[in-house]
């Protein structure tokens, strides 16, 4: 059963529970036993289904429009966020937000790829697909953070960098490559957290850091399963099959040492309880900053280098 089929079946039971509750109130009938039985059944269904999600299920959850965005987490975790705009070359990219904030009294720089919260907002945000000016804005903010010795927190959520003609004309590849080059030598801590889709170089441009975490039901890959299937089999309809072999889940990537840890989500996904998810993320940031801010700039850069060197060293179990 796929995620969509499961949610449809669950909704039918939830609707039945609501109907029984209304009937109990209007007809003054005690239906508590029937209601409790159905609620227990729904809970059991959820526990069983979410304990064995397929990679395609996780991808479906990661792409949900209801899933919390970077701004949701920024506003929940940080205080006094001040957004900064523009790359000082071309313009301001709405698909990438960034600025200065306070975390437990510590000044930090926060950068996030921002998807829309509805269709209109998605158009404004270009569905989270960043243009070159967005990556140049992020690099400007990182260099500023380095100058003032502020830790950097990145939230990653993009299908991939925007591949339009204008983006290519303005140097999309160079902008991403420049980010990777410069991030390798930034002398202040960088923590990257994948909160939804971590697609292609568009995600990697904010993930060349010494600490990378993923939410439990997020994904991280060199390209989308649809693109993988189109290239390998010339058939995008085999995307579900591709997702199963690409090793895109947080659990796979932790084994490969591409990420440093998995942040637990509420049962059903982050959208079920934004504040609980934000609290889990906050604990991870708090733990890492406590360690990273004690290191010298040399040690931070060396930690980043060693992390990249270990990628792909498979660890069974």
Beta strands, then each sheet from edge to edge (+ up, - down):
strand 1: 79-83
strand 2: 96-103
strand 3: 106-113
strand 4: 151-158
strand 5: 190-199
strand 6: 211-215
strand 7: 219-221
strand 8: 261-263
sheet 1: 1+ 2- 3+ 4+ 5+ 6+ 8+
sheet 2: 1+ 2- 3+ 4+ 5+ 7+
end
